Amino acid sequence: MRKITPFFLSLILSLSAAAQGEQASSSLMRSHLKMYVVVAVLVIIFAGITLFLFSLERRLKKLEDNSK
């Protein structure tokens, strides 16, 4: 019962939040295209982190091969 109660509570809260519809702030952001800027920045950050992790993996693999 303890695990089910938070689930139903979050379900009810999410349904009430979805029922509110589009707010003025979201239409304002869309009208100024700021939402696209935020998405672009997030994509650039994600791509940078991905490239960093791939280069780090390549360096580690090279070091492991040299140590064998």
MARFITOR-120301 format. One record per residue: residue number from 1; x, y, z of N, C-alpha, C, O, CB in turn. Coordinates in nm, 4 decimals. Each point is the difference from the previous one (the first is absolute). Glycine has a CB too. Example, Ala and Ser with C-alpha at 12.3 -4.5 7.8 and 13.67 -1.06 7.14 Angstrom:
// residues 2
{1; {1.3190; -0.5690; 0.7800}; {-0.0890; 0.1190; 0.0000}; {0.0900; 0.1200; 0.0000}; {0.1036; -0.0019; 0.0665}; {-0.2928; -0.1154; 0.0581}}
{2; {0.1542; 0.2223; -0.1966}; {0.0820; 0.1190; 0.0060}; {-0.0770; 0.1090; 0.0730}; {0.0509; 0.1108; 0.0169}; {0.0675; -0.1736; -0.2314}}
// end
This chain:
// residues 68
{1; {0.0813; -0.1195; 0.0000}; {-0.0813; 0.1195; 0.0000}; {0.0858; 0.1261; 0.0000}; {-0.0384; 0.1018; -0.0576}; {-0.1400; -0.2282; 0.1770}}
{2; {0.2953; 0.1192; -0.0543}; {0.0861; 0.1190; 0.0058}; {0.0563; 0.0365; -0.1370}; {0.0255; 0.1173; -0.0271}; {0.0329; -0.1767; 0.2623}}
{3; {-0.0389; -0.0391; -0.3210}; {0.0544; 0.0271; -0.1327}; {-0.1082; 0.0454; -0.0972}; {0.0288; 0.0714; -0.0960}; {0.1489; -0.2405; 0.1389}}
{4; {-0.2993; 0.1291; -0.0191}; {-0.1081; 0.0328; -0.0915}; {-0.0496; 0.1432; 0.0203}; {-0.0360; 0.0671; -0.0967}; {-0.0293; -0.3084; 0.0942}}
{5; {0.0632; 0.2877; 0.1249}; {-0.0520; 0.1337; 0.0301}; {0.0758; 0.1114; -0.0716}; {-0.0646; 0.0857; -0.0601}; {-0.0065; -0.1729; 0.2803}}
{6; {0.2062; 0.0911; -0.2173}; {0.0690; 0.1068; -0.0747}; {-0.0228; -0.0086; -0.1505}; {-0.0032; 0.1018; -0.0692}; {0.1748; -0.0983; 0.2479}}
{7; {-0.1874; -0.1261; -0.2287}; {-0.0254; -0.0152; -0.1430}; {-0.1316; 0.0659; -0.0387}; {-0.0052; 0.0769; -0.0960}; {0.1351; -0.2911; 0.0959}}
{8; {-0.2365; 0.1845; 0.0744}; {-0.1289; 0.0591; -0.0312}; {-0.0009; 0.1502; 0.0239}; {-0.0651; 0.0740; -0.0738}; {-0.0423; -0.2899; 0.1318}}
{9; {0.1775; 0.2609; 0.0423}; {0.0091; 0.1431; 0.0270}; {0.0694; 0.0726; -0.1156}; {-0.0459; 0.1055; -0.0437}; {0.0519; -0.1531; 0.2912}}
{10; {0.1033; -0.0085; -0.2962}; {0.0693; 0.0623; -0.1133}; {-0.0836; -0.0070; -0.1269}; {0.0039; 0.0914; -0.0824}; {0.2150; -0.1517; 0.1859}}
{11; {-0.2945; -0.0476; -0.1195}; {-0.0874; -0.0122; -0.1162}; {-0.1084; 0.1072; 0.0017}; {-0.0282; 0.0616; -0.1028}; {0.0732; -0.3079; 0.0966}}
{12; {-0.1048; 0.2682; 0.1206}; {-0.1045; 0.1013; 0.0116}; {0.0569; 0.1399; -0.0237}; {-0.0618; 0.0819; -0.0679}; {-0.0618; -0.2293; 0.2299}}
{13; {0.2416; 0.1744; -0.1057}; {0.0606; 0.1315; -0.0189}; {0.0391; 0.0245; -0.1447}; {-0.0144; 0.1116; -0.0500}; {0.0969; -0.1214; 0.2836}}
{14; {-0.0334; -0.0929; -0.3013}; {0.0383; 0.0185; -0.1400}; {-0.1229; 0.0218; -0.0875}; {0.0051; 0.0767; -0.0961}; {0.1977; -0.2196; 0.1333}}
{15; {-0.3124; 0.0765; -0.0049}; {-0.1228; 0.0210; -0.0771}; {-0.0549; 0.1408; 0.0206}; {-0.0502; 0.0619; -0.0938}; {-0.0008; -0.3063; 0.1123}}
{16; {0.0606; 0.2938; 0.1021}; {-0.0494; 0.1354; 0.0237}; {0.0902; 0.1037; -0.0678}; {-0.0477; 0.1043; -0.0447}; {-0.0516; -0.1800; 0.2638}}
{17; {0.2283; 0.0469; -0.2265}; {0.0908; 0.0918; -0.0685}; {-0.0247; -0.0023; -0.1506}; {0.0094; 0.1036; -0.0659}; {0.1617; -0.1376; 0.2470}}
{18; {-0.2026; -0.0828; -0.2357}; {-0.0259; -0.0110; -0.1431}; {-0.1319; 0.0654; -0.0376}; {-0.0165; 0.0451; -0.1134}; {0.1481; -0.2565; 0.1083}}
{19; {-0.2247; 0.2172; 0.0974}; {-0.1318; 0.0563; -0.0288}; {0.0027; 0.1522; -0.0073}; {-0.0984; 0.0612; -0.0415}; {-0.0038; -0.2577; 0.1541}}
{20; {0.2112; 0.2576; -0.0737}; {0.0055; 0.1449; 0.0032}; {0.0184; 0.0608; -0.1381}; {-0.0311; 0.1174; -0.0199}; {0.1237; -0.1336; 0.2480}}
{21; {-0.0440; -0.0596; -0.3216}; {0.0140; 0.0500; -0.1356}; {0.1244; 0.0855; -0.0173}; {0.0888; 0.0019; 0.0852}; {-0.3350; -0.0084; -0.1062}}
{22; {0.2505; 0.0762; -0.0902}; {0.1151; 0.0829; -0.0315}; {-0.0046; 0.1287; 0.0805}; {-0.1027; 0.0675; 0.0065}; {0.1128; -0.1656; -0.2371}}
{23; {0.1012; 0.1302; 0.2906}; {0.0065; 0.1210; 0.0811}; {0.0544; 0.1143; -0.0829}; {0.0544; -0.0206; -0.1085}; {-0.0222; -0.1157; 0.3162}}
{24; {-0.0469; 0.2545; -0.1568}; {0.0448; 0.1192; -0.0722}; {0.1520; 0.0030; -0.0108}; {0.0538; 0.0486; -0.0995}; {-0.2563; 0.0757; 0.1798}}
{25; {0.2726; -0.1756; 0.0210}; {0.1462; 0.0043; -0.0047}; {0.0558; -0.0900; -0.1092}; {0.1004; 0.0341; -0.0625}; {-0.0981; 0.0153; 0.3062}}
{26; {-0.0663; -0.1644; -0.2679}; {0.0507; -0.0879; -0.1049}; {-0.0249; 0.0602; -0.1379}; {0.0840; -0.0132; -0.0890}; {-0.1243; -0.1855; 0.2368}}
{27; {-0.0729; 0.2641; -0.1667}; {-0.0254; 0.0644; -0.1296}; {0.0923; 0.1193; -0.0194}; {0.0386; 0.0315; -0.1125}; {-0.2782; -0.1062; 0.1210}}
{28; {0.2751; 0.1413; 0.1014}; {0.0922; 0.1120; -0.0086}; {0.1383; -0.0483; -0.0428}; {0.0650; 0.0626; -0.0838}; {-0.1952; 0.0592; 0.2611}}
{29; {0.1753; -0.2347; -0.1189}; {0.1304; -0.0538; -0.0386}; {0.0005; -0.0433; -0.1455}; {0.0987; 0.0198; -0.0708}; {-0.0612; -0.0940; 0.3059}}
{30; {-0.1483; 0.0146; -0.2800}; {-0.0064; -0.0419; -0.1398}; {-0.0010; 0.1196; -0.0939}; {0.0568; -0.0054; -0.1091}; {-0.1792; -0.2000; 0.1791}}
{31; {0.0596; 0.3100; -0.0287}; {-0.0086; 0.1158; -0.0881}; {0.1358; 0.0666; -0.0160}; {0.0273; 0.0601; -0.1039}; {-0.2648; -0.0264; 0.1734}}
{32; {0.3216; -0.0433; 0.0302}; {0.1322; 0.0607; -0.0093}; {0.1080; -0.0995; -0.0419}; {0.1183; 0.0339; -0.0035}; {-0.1894; 0.1273; 0.1776}}
{33; {0.0308; -0.2815; -0.2051}; {0.0904; -0.1063; -0.0454}; {0.1073; -0.0348; 0.1027}; {0.1034; -0.0568; -0.0350}; {-0.1445; 0.1325; -0.1972}}
{34; {0.0171; -0.0420; 0.3583}; {0.0980; -0.0317; 0.1030}; {0.0054; -0.1494; 0.0266}; {0.1037; -0.0532; 0.0395}; {-0.1411; 0.2774; 0.0624}}
{35; {-0.0738; -0.2910; -0.1235}; {-0.0036; -0.1438; 0.0227}; {0.0983; -0.0705; -0.0935}; {0.0677; -0.0943; 0.0411}; {-0.3088; 0.1103; 0.0319}}
{36; {0.2492; 0.0284; -0.1960}; {0.0908; -0.0617; -0.0961}; {0.1454; 0.0268; 0.0377}; {0.0869; -0.0839; -0.0234}; {-0.2607; 0.1088; -0.1556}}
{37; {0.1996; 0.0891; 0.2358}; {0.1357; 0.0319; 0.0451}; {0.0389; -0.0919; 0.1151}; {0.1127; -0.0492; 0.0048}; {-0.1411; 0.2898; -0.0768}}
{38; {-0.0629; -0.2638; 0.1637}; {0.0268; -0.0886; 0.1130}; {0.0250; -0.1420; -0.0493}; {0.0922; -0.0669; 0.0467}; {-0.2345; 0.2112; 0.1027}}
{39; {0.0609; -0.1902; -0.2430}; {0.0182; -0.1345; -0.0554}; {0.1340; -0.0095; -0.0719}; {0.0696; -0.1007; 0.0132}; {-0.3189; 0.0746; -0.0378}}
{40; {0.2859; 0.1271; -0.0499}; {0.1274; -0.0008; -0.0716}; {0.1176; -0.0044; 0.0970}; {0.0967; -0.0725; -0.0232}; {-0.2032; 0.2000; -0.1642}}
{41; {0.0990; -0.0511; 0.2951}; {0.1072; -0.0008; 0.0997}; {0.0110; -0.1368; 0.0653}; {0.1103; -0.0503; 0.0213}; {-0.1455; 0.2951; 0.0202}}
{42; {-0.0793; -0.3055; -0.0094}; {0.0031; -0.1335; 0.0603}; {0.0589; -0.1037; -0.0946}; {0.0744; -0.0882; 0.0431}; {-0.2734; 0.1498; 0.0929}}
{43; {0.1668; -0.0519; -0.2635}; {0.0559; -0.0933; -0.0986}; {0.1504; 0.0187; -0.0113}; {0.0735; -0.0983; -0.0092}; {-0.2903; 0.0990; -0.1171}}
{44; {0.2637; 0.1230; 0.1267}; {0.1436; 0.0266; -0.0075}; {0.0712; -0.0540; 0.1229}; {0.1079; -0.0581; -0.0116}; {-0.1528; 0.2624; -0.1259}}
{45; {-0.0138; -0.1859; 0.2551}; {0.0610; -0.0512; 0.1227}; {0.0042; -0.1519; -0.0028}; {0.1016; -0.0599; 0.0352}; {-0.1830; 0.2609; 0.0917}}
{46; {-0.0276; -0.2638; -0.1684}; {-0.0044; -0.1463; -0.0070}; {0.1022; -0.0528; -0.1004}; {0.0671; -0.0997; 0.0267}; {-0.3103; 0.1047; 0.0356}}
{47; {0.2554; 0.0605; -0.1770}; {0.0982; -0.0427; -0.1001}; {0.1421; 0.0156; 0.0529}; {0.0853; -0.0852; -0.0248}; {-0.2443; 0.1500; -0.1578}}
{48; {0.1847; 0.0431; 0.2550}; {0.1331; 0.0200; 0.0581}; {0.0350; -0.1067; 0.1022}; {0.1116; -0.0521; 0.0010}; {-0.1380; 0.2953; -0.0387}}
{49; {-0.0687; -0.2753; 0.1231}; {0.0243; -0.1049; 0.0997}; {0.0214; -0.1345; -0.0680}; {0.0871; -0.0769; 0.0406}; {-0.2259; 0.2025; 0.1269}}
{50; {0.0604; -0.1544; -0.2702}; {0.0148; -0.1258; -0.0733}; {0.1361; -0.0092; -0.0665}; {0.0660; -0.1034; 0.0091}; {-0.3120; 0.0985; -0.0473}}
{51; {0.2891; 0.1107; -0.0283}; {0.1312; -0.0007; -0.0644}; {0.1117; -0.0147; 0.1025}; {0.0977; -0.0708; -0.0244}; {-0.1893; 0.2133; -0.1594}}
{52; {0.0781; -0.0766; 0.2973}; {0.1000; -0.0123; 0.1055}; {0.0095; -0.1433; 0.0508}; {0.1099; -0.0517; 0.0203}; {-0.1521; 0.2892; 0.0441}}
{53; {-0.0722; -0.3014; -0.0438}; {0.0008; -0.1374; 0.0500}; {0.0594; -0.0966; -0.1023}; {0.0719; -0.0926; 0.0373}; {-0.2731; 0.1457; 0.1018}}
{54; {0.1722; -0.0328; -0.2669}; {0.0591; -0.0864; -0.1023}; {0.1510; 0.0182; -0.0075}; {0.0735; -0.0979; -0.0128}; {-0.2873; 0.1083; -0.1160}}
{55; {0.2604; 0.1128; 0.1364}; {0.1449; 0.0221; -0.0046}; {0.0673; -0.0561; 0.1251}; {0.1107; -0.0532; -0.0080}; {-0.1467; 0.2596; -0.1313}}
{56; {-0.0292; -0.1950; 0.2535}; {0.0541; -0.0567; 0.1238}; {0.0066; -0.1517; -0.0075}; {0.0969; -0.0609; 0.0454}; {-0.1883; 0.2552; 0.0821}}
{57; {-0.0111; -0.2548; -0.1846}; {-0.0011; -0.1454; -0.0167}; {0.1129; -0.0438; -0.0932}; {0.0654; -0.1011; 0.0252}; {-0.3147; 0.0975; 0.0130}}
{58; {0.2721; 0.0782; -0.1444}; {0.1072; -0.0335; -0.0939}; {0.1368; 0.0088; 0.0683}; {0.0859; -0.0857; -0.0207}; {-0.2272; 0.1707; -0.1701}}
{59; {0.1607; 0.0190; 0.2723}; {0.1273; 0.0144; 0.0723}; {0.0203; -0.1133; 0.1002}; {0.1101; -0.0537; 0.0123}; {-0.1252; 0.3022; -0.0399}}
{60; {-0.0909; -0.2843; 0.0986}; {0.0112; -0.1084; 0.0972}; {0.0307; -0.1329; -0.0679}; {0.0798; -0.0795; 0.0498}; {-0.2388; 0.2009; 0.0993}}
{61; {0.0951; -0.1444; -0.2625}; {0.0257; -0.1235; -0.0738}; {0.1453; -0.0053; -0.0472}; {0.0635; -0.1052; 0.0052}; {-0.3045; 0.0988; -0.0782}}
{62; {0.2932; 0.1204; 0.0271}; {0.1390; 0.0065; -0.0441}; {0.0950; -0.0274; 0.1172}; {0.0985; -0.0723; -0.0158}; {-0.1633; 0.2377; -0.1639}}
{63; {0.0357; -0.1082; 0.2969}; {0.0835; -0.0243; 0.1176}; {-0.0078; -0.1460; 0.0442}; {0.1018; -0.0569; 0.0396}; {-0.1362; 0.2948; 0.0312}}
{64; {-0.0824; -0.2993; -0.0763}; {-0.0140; -0.1403; 0.0364}; {0.0787; -0.0887; -0.0955}; {0.0635; -0.0962; 0.0431}; {-0.2895; 0.1443; 0.0532}}
{65; {0.2224; -0.0168; -0.2255}; {0.0753; -0.0792; -0.0973}; {0.1498; 0.0136; 0.0211}; {0.0733; -0.0975; -0.0163}; {-0.2594; 0.1258; -0.1465}}
{66; {0.2332; 0.0903; 0.1987}; {0.1420; 0.0215; 0.0238}; {0.0491; -0.0697; 0.1268}; {0.1160; -0.0404; 0.0081}; {-0.1366; 0.2581; -0.1262}}
{67; {-0.0680; -0.2316; 0.2173}; {0.0407; -0.0617; 0.1262}; {0.0056; -0.1519; -0.0097}; {0.0608; -0.0639; 0.0859}; {-0.1614; 0.2566; 0.0349}}
{68; {0.0394; -0.2523; -0.2219}; {0.0009; -0.1464; -0.0138}; {0.1273; -0.0513; -0.0564}; {0.0155; -0.1209; -0.0174}; {-0.2553; 0.1267; -0.0119}}
// end
